[in-house]
Amino acid sequence: MNPGGACRYDLELLAAARDGNEQALLTLLEAAQPDIRRYAARSCRLTDDVDDAVQETLWLLYRRVGALRALGSLSAWLMAVVRRECLRLARRALGRDHAAAPLELEPFADHPRLTHRPPHELRIDLARAIQSLPEHYRDVVLLRDVEELSVDELAARLGLTRESAKARLHRARTLLREYLRD
């Protein structure tokens, strides 16, 4: 996140934080905070949202540091999280927070029965559809569409190959479509 593109986070620090070293994690959070704040100041439209975006990004880094594989991806990941959080906060300010949730109805938008229903009803139906899934399909949908993990992150979290994770996600979404059509 530095202007020259050089990453100022230490490889050993990140490795120790990923391995569960609490002091290393706290040091990483402290080192990342100025960069996160600077990026949030540029990304958030309202200055009141900057602190919220920083806090949420730090919280996600704290929770997900174990899933980070490479030091080079840390800066890009932090920027993406800040950008998403600023967008969510802007939507909330416009009174559309529920529409900003990652669990959108886009994979089902082409279904004619669903296009004429109010969004709040669709969200309720989608939540029921997800609850109806077997656990292994529910997990993959929640990790991908709610927690917004990449397919590679999803596969690593579940101990699957990339291809298996994609197949499971495809099958889960097919089951969701079937549930929503009935």
Secondary structure, 3 states (H helix, E strand, C coil): CCCCCCCCCCHHHHHHHHCCCHHHHHHHHHHHHHHHHHHHHHHCCCHHHHHHHHHHHHHHHHHHHHHCCCHHHHHHHHHHHHHHHHHHHHHHHCCCHHHHCCCCCHHHCCCCCCCCCCHHHHHHHHHHHHHHCCHHHHHHHHHHHHCCCCHHHHHHHHCCCHHHHHHHHHHHHHHHHHHHHC
